[in-house]
């Protein structure tokens, strides 16, 4: 590795930095590269964002994390280059404006200059983290410039894991009245480097644990960072940090901080990329339902996760008989409350409605293969219980919206839209007082549901013919009985998961 620039506080940097300067930390060299590798890397423009790894990588304000590459050897800087680095740091820290750093990095793509800037910046511990946290207000493209420089500096050995974690502010800088850390988390996540992301997230978790107080802003930051991990490394983190993840999910949805954040959405999308789904990724989904609230991005991500992994979700939540457990039934009911029966609408909501109806119809069609079996196979009996549990959770979601959240009109509109999707999926069915489903308009269905709820809000379940639209199509009486029993159990368990 080429000689590093002097780690003493630069003489050109103002007093704010000097007052916060920390003792020099030991180096952890990322590795060495041959001159041929470096030339090839530069020719490939390796310090720009690569193609995103998938959906999870596009939710960090649209940024695309860098794919970690070969180690970098940064050349020694000239005295004039060192002076220019110090001057930029002084200007950026005095103004607390990270765009000053971004402009310098754009004008100086040389890996040596990029590494040097981050090297000197991280000499000052939390001051570095505080400044980079303010990058949250910059564009996604500008944030990626900072991520690229941090990645370059780490691969050259100019910034170590220890120095990165030392840049994370102590307790109080990520909670009420403090820094959000979400901007810093976006910069770290944008590197796509598992070592940096994991170390950063663990440091934030450690501070949360040491503080012994809820820290919603820091929880948002952890979720934001973890969304930048590749699937395999995210799975490892979920498995190795169950208590920490529990704290993150338990504290993340403070309305002031989380309301406009896409942190949980990014984490759900990243977890959805874990293939096949694991016990940990499925638990993350179920545990996150209580935190989704009305956040459109989180609701959309939860819907995507369900559509991607519905079979695994139902299987993981079910006992050997195929029935969904009571606690999981409550969580699923709240999932449908948040995604189907309350506003505001979100992108992909209609796709979820269509998916739910197609899923139920496919399950019913499979049951019909045993229409005349006596007794039906154990497999189809389990499927009947699973179908009943799913439909009970859907109806439970409607009732929760009406009974607990008092969203009568929103719930009615959601149920009407859901039933309307059935017109092309199942045979013609009748609705009391309105005739054949195939002949109804969406407005008629919505009016019928709304009127029924308004007449007797305490009997909202009377406005749900939903189970009949499927149950009456199950020919085998044993399977129909199993289906209906599981539906009723799931429906009664609906209150076991609802959050405010």
Secondary structure, DSSP 8 states (H G I E B T S, - for coil): -------S--TTS-HHHHHH--------------HHHHHHHHHTTTTS----SSGGGG-STT-------S--------HHHHHHHHHHHHHHHHHT-THHHHHHHHH---HHHHHHHHHHHGGGTHHHHHHHHGGGGS-HHHHHHHHHHHHHHHHHTSS-HHHHHHTS--TTTTSTTS---HHHHHHHHHT--HHHHHHHHHHHHHHHHHHTS--HHHHHHHHHHHTTS-HHHHHHHHHH-HHHHHHHHHHTT-HHHHTT--HHHHHHHHHHTSSS--HHHHHHHHHHHHHHTT-HHHHHHHHHHHHHHHHHHHHHHB-TTS-B-HHHHHHHHHHHHHHHSSSS--TTHHHHHHHHHHHHHHHHHHHGGGTT-SS--HHHHHHHHHHHHHHHHHHHHHHHHHHTS--HHHHHHHHHHHHHGGGGTS---EETTTEEGGG--HHHHHHHHHHHHHH-GGGGGGG--HHHHHHTT---HHHHHHHHHHHHHHHHTGGGS---
